[in-house]
Amino acid sequence: MSVTDKTGAFSRLGDAPRLTQSARRQLLLTVMPMVVLAALVAAIAIANPNFLRASSVWTVLDSAVPLMILASGAMLVILVGGIDLSVASLASMASVLVALWIPALGGWAVPVVIIVCALAGLLQGAIHVVAQVPSFLVTLGGLAVWSGVALLASGASTIPVSGTTLDWTFTRIGAWNVPSAVLIAAALVTVFALVLAFTPVRRWLISIGSSEPAALMAGAPVTQTKIAAFVVSAACAGFAGIMLVGRTYSGAPTLADSLLLPVVAAIVVGGTAITGGFGGIGRTVVGVLIITVLRVGLSVAGVDSSYEQIFYGVLVIAAVAMTIDRSKLPFVK
Amino acid sequence: MAPARLGLAPPETGRAAGSPRPSRRPDRATILADFGPLGALVLLCILFAFLSPQFATWGNVRNVLDSASVLAVIAVGLTFVLLLGAIDLSIEGVMATAALSVALLVANSRNDLDFGFMGVLAAVAIGAGFGLASGLLSTGLKIPSFMTTLGMSAIGIGIATVLFGGVQPALRSPELAEWASGQWFGLTRLTYVAVAVVLIGLLVQRYTRLGRYARAIGGAEELALLSGIPVRRYKTLAFTFAGATYGLAGVMVTTQLGSGIVQAGVGQNFAAITAAVVGGTLLSGGRGGVLHSIVGVLIVTVLVNGLVLIGVSPYVQGAVQGVIVVAAVVITAWPLRKRLRVVK
């Protein structure tokens, strides 16, 4: 009894300054992204007042959709402390597969491709969890494998899609000309938000990301949750690939490859820590908007698009440096 | 997140043998780790020699050695980073910038600069600069290396794209072209460059603090720190050395192609990691070395060459490497599995 009293007292004493520090950190990670987003929008609106007109707002949101779908899924994997580097190449593979299968399967190609991608994610998650191989390595291997599959299936060429099967991904709806893609992404984000808010999933994800042994001891379904995160991430990647096909009327083996860095950037810029255990869908939405608005802002400011990669690289490093929870890493490898 | 780090596993499980067992067991595992890849290489060669009559000809052996040279140079540098237990994903970006810089600094079709071999040195120095930046960011800001180097890769590709500027710079330097096509004793000069880099790598690994401390840090960073090794300095140094080799590799690709392109390093990053892992340089750090990685490079190159000879589509190669690297890591990490081990 006295022992627990003492340790309790000690931990309270010891934690007092750390708690405020972590609280400050959390506040910073919550407020900063929104401030950045507001500042960016304000800056662009001042430079070019047309930016805030309904039509251009819809266009900007529409262009954010593939990134949003990819980032929502990949965020779950980062939340449990892993990373999924295969999302972009999975999206490319999905674009090729859906373009190849639409002539035979019609509209059914969409769910089939999403299921194929989900199975790819299941494989990656299972290897990561069962063989205990670091997730970045499994998904790096996956990146190569899915690119290979896409190259092989397409013969390294662009596959055109004809017909109206995928028109639902890229039209305008109603009197306000709302892009259908924005509604789809909004629905997906809402589903994510509802599941995270009203089921224990969020608690499992956060607890695994914060301290996996503790989560395991507490009886959380660690293995299942981790694998599920990879499956959802891959399924979202597949869906994002399909949305891209709707825009370009073609599938190509490198269609989405350049999206990997923006996805990671969006997630960490939104305030989800790369170390896991801290983050959520709302932050990811903010992060995706920041990246999208920044891209628009760069073109408004007249920056050449070849500088974009440099800028993503700097942004990823800076955002990770700011959001990372160093208390979790005894050694940084 | 501690990628490729063995989490809560006790230090002695840093080797392939797994949990402590009677003393003969680790020895056998060490022998397997050291000579297994060599055996695999020999088996692979015998297999392809049976499957394709062209494989075991002198012309093809020369092909294999020549095409292995760039990957060998990269692998030498990468080995030191892997020995630390870190990883480097910046190879494609560094090679792209080095390729474009060397193409613009020697006699070329875009500008009037002609620094000759000083241009080559400058490109290598730029590569080292990238490595230094990766190292400083990883150690100074305490960011996992796969994240910093992923960012550095994008920066490198971005800089190369800006330098490229839509017009491909073609080399107009006869003495540099001579290095790519000229032969000594039947092998191109670049092959000898690769051999020289491998020898330098071996000397650095065996006789300098960089090599010895890198292994110590990768084996048990805490012990290295407690015994007074300036861990951060040597980590940064290892990344810098690695960056210099990627820069040289970018130069080599540029001389082979005769022009500087942004895609100079495409696929090399993954091939190099595959080579190192297959050769027995573990991603968990502290194990392996330059010679291991070179055996891995030969395995990867022979595999690519052999698959092409027996008629497998070249598009499959990346996928084959992906499967191999994951399989190799699964096999080496399998004995270390524990219910409570944390792997992120």
HADDOCK unambig.tbl for C-alpha pairs under 7 A between the chains (distance, minus, plus):
assign (segid A and resid 81 and name CA) (segid B and resid 1 and name CA) 6.31 0.50 0.50
assign (segid A and resid 81 and name CA) (segid B and resid 344 and name CA) 5.72 0.50 0.50
assign (segid A and resid 82 and name CA) (segid B and resid 344 and name CA) 4.78 0.50 0.50
assign (segid A and resid 131 and name CA) (segid B and resid 330 and name CA) 5.91 0.50 0.50
assign (segid A and resid 131 and name CA) (segid B and resid 334 and name CA) 6.02 0.50 0.50
assign (segid A and resid 131 and name CA) (segid B and resid 337 and name CA) 6.89 0.50 0.50
assign (segid A and resid 132 and name CA) (segid B and resid 337 and name CA) 6.39 0.50 0.50
assign (segid A and resid 132 and name CA) (segid B and resid 343 and name CA) 6.00 0.50 0.50
assign (segid A and resid 133 and name CA) (segid B and resid 329 and name CA) 6.98 0.50 0.50
assign (segid A and resid 133 and name CA) (segid B and resid 330 and name CA) 6.38 0.50 0.50
assign (segid A and resid 133 and name CA) (segid B and resid 343 and name CA) 6.74 0.50 0.50
assign (segid A and resid 134 and name CA) (segid B and resid 3 and name CA) 5.73 0.50 0.50
assign (segid A and resid 134 and name CA) (segid B and resid 4 and name CA) 5.56 0.50 0.50
assign (segid A and resid 134 and name CA) (segid B and resid 343 and name CA) 5.57 0.50 0.50
assign (segid A and resid 134 and name CA) (segid B and resid 344 and name CA) 5.34 0.50 0.50
assign (segid A and resid 135 and name CA) (segid B and resid 344 and name CA) 5.85 0.50 0.50
assign (segid A and resid 138 and name CA) (segid B and resid 326 and name CA) 6.03 0.50 0.50
assign (segid A and resid 141 and name CA) (segid B and resid 322 and name CA) 4.10 0.50 0.50
assign (segid A and resid 141 and name CA) (segid B and resid 323 and name CA) 6.43 0.50 0.50
assign (segid A and resid 141 and name CA) (segid B and resid 325 and name CA) 6.67 0.50 0.50
assign (segid A and resid 141 and name CA) (segid B and resid 326 and name CA) 6.01 0.50 0.50
assign (segid A and resid 142 and name CA) (segid B and resid 322 and name CA) 6.39 0.50 0.50
assign (segid A and resid 144 and name CA) (segid B and resid 318 and name CA) 5.37 0.50 0.50
assign (segid A and resid 144 and name CA) (segid B and resid 319 and name CA) 5.10 0.50 0.50
assign (segid A and resid 144 and name CA) (segid B and resid 322 and name CA) 5.18 0.50 0.50
assign (segid A and resid 145 and name CA) (segid B and resid 318 and name CA) 6.50 0.50 0.50
assign (segid A and resid 145 and name CA) (segid B and resid 319 and name CA) 3.77 0.50 0.50
assign (segid A and resid 145 and name CA) (segid B and resid 322 and name CA) 5.41 0.50 0.50
assign (segid A and resid 145 and name CA) (segid B and resid 323 and name CA) 6.82 0.50 0.50
assign (segid A and resid 148 and name CA) (segid B and resid 315 and name CA) 5.77 0.50 0.50
assign (segid A and resid 148 and name CA) (segid B and resid 316 and name CA) 5.32 0.50 0.50
assign (segid A and resid 148 and name CA) (segid B and resid 318 and name CA) 5.80 0.50 0.50
assign (segid A and resid 148 and name CA) (segid B and resid 319 and name CA) 4.76 0.50 0.50
assign (segid A and resid 151 and name CA) (segid B and resid 315 and name CA) 5.88 0.50 0.50
assign (segid A and resid 152 and name CA) (segid B and resid 315 and name CA) 5.78 0.50 0.50
assign (segid A and resid 152 and name CA) (segid B and resid 316 and name CA) 6.73 0.50 0.50
assign (segid A and resid 212 and name CA) (segid B and resid 342 and name CA) 6.67 0.50 0.50
assign (segid A and resid 213 and name CA) (segid B and resid 340 and name CA) 5.99 0.50 0.50
assign (segid A and resid 275 and name CA) (segid B and resid 1 and name CA) 4.98 0.50 0.50
assign (segid A and resid 306 and name CA) (segid B and resid 158 and name CA) 6.19 0.50 0.50
assign (segid A and resid 306 and name CA) (segid B and resid 161 and name CA) 5.84 0.50 0.50
assign (segid A and resid 306 and name CA) (segid B and resid 162 and name CA) 5.74 0.50 0.50
assign (segid A and resid 307 and name CA) (segid B and resid 158 and name CA) 5.71 0.50 0.50
assign (segid A and resid 307 and name CA) (segid B and resid 162 and name CA) 6.66 0.50 0.50
assign (segid A and resid 308 and name CA) (segid B and resid 158 and name CA) 6.89 0.50 0.50
assign (segid A and resid 309 and name CA) (segid B and resid 154 and name CA) 5.32 0.50 0.50
assign (segid A and resid 309 and name CA) (segid B and resid 155 and name CA) 5.99 0.50 0.50
assign (segid A and resid 309 and name CA) (segid B and resid 157 and name CA) 6.88 0.50 0.50
assign (segid A and resid 309 and name CA) (segid B and resid 158 and name CA) 4.69 0.50 0.50
assign (segid A and resid 310 and name CA) (segid B and resid 154 and name CA) 5.78 0.50 0.50
assign (segid A and resid 310 and name CA) (segid B and resid 155 and name CA) 3.90 0.50 0.50
assign (segid A and resid 310 and name CA) (segid B and resid 158 and name CA) 4.60 0.50 0.50
assign (segid A and resid 310 and name CA) (segid B and resid 159 and name CA) 6.56 0.50 0.50
assign (segid A and resid 312 and name CA) (segid B and resid 154 and name CA) 6.95 0.50 0.50
assign (segid A and resid 313 and name CA) (segid B and resid 151 and name CA) 3.93 0.50 0.50
assign (segid A and resid 313 and name CA) (segid B and resid 152 and name CA) 6.00 0.50 0.50
assign (segid A and resid 313 and name CA) (segid B and resid 154 and name CA) 4.97 0.50 0.50
assign (segid A and resid 313 and name CA) (segid B and resid 155 and name CA) 5.14 0.50 0.50
assign (segid A and resid 314 and name CA) (segid B and resid 151 and name CA) 6.37 0.50 0.50
assign (segid A and resid 314 and name CA) (segid B and resid 155 and name CA) 6.96 0.50 0.50
assign (segid A and resid 316 and name CA) (segid B and resid 151 and name CA) 6.06 0.50 0.50
assign (segid A and resid 317 and name CA) (segid B and resid 147 and name CA) 6.99 0.50 0.50
assign (segid A and resid 317 and name CA) (segid B and resid 148 and name CA) 5.76 0.50 0.50
assign (segid A and resid 317 and name CA) (segid B and resid 151 and name CA) 5.86 0.50 0.50
assign (segid A and resid 321 and name CA) (segid B and resid 141 and name CA) 6.22 0.50 0.50
assign (segid A and resid 321 and name CA) (segid B and resid 143 and name CA) 6.23 0.50 0.50
assign (segid A and resid 329 and name CA) (segid B and resid 1 and name CA) 6.60 0.50 0.50
assign (segid A and resid 329 and name CA) (segid B and resid 2 and name CA) 6.99 0.50 0.50
assign (segid A and resid 332 and name CA) (segid B and resid 2 and name CA) 6.58 0.50 0.50
assign (segid A and resid 332 and name CA) (segid B and resid 142 and name CA) 5.93 0.50 0.50
assign (segid A and resid 332 and name CA) (segid B and resid 143 and name CA) 6.50 0.50 0.50
assign (segid A and resid 332 and name CA) (segid B and resid 144 and name CA) 5.40 0.50 0.50
assign (segid A and resid 333 and name CA) (segid B and resid 2 and name CA) 6.19 0.50 0.50
assign (segid A and resid 333 and name CA) (segid B and resid 3 and name CA) 6.90 0.50 0.50
assign (segid A and resid 333 and name CA) (segid B and resid 85 and name CA) 5.99 0.50 0.50
assign (segid A and resid 333 and name CA) (segid B and resid 86 and name CA) 4.64 0.50 0.50
assign (segid A and resid 333 and name CA) (segid B and resid 144 and name CA) 5.35 0.50 0.50
assign (segid A and resid 333 and name CA) (segid B and resid 145 and name CA) 5.86 0.50 0.50
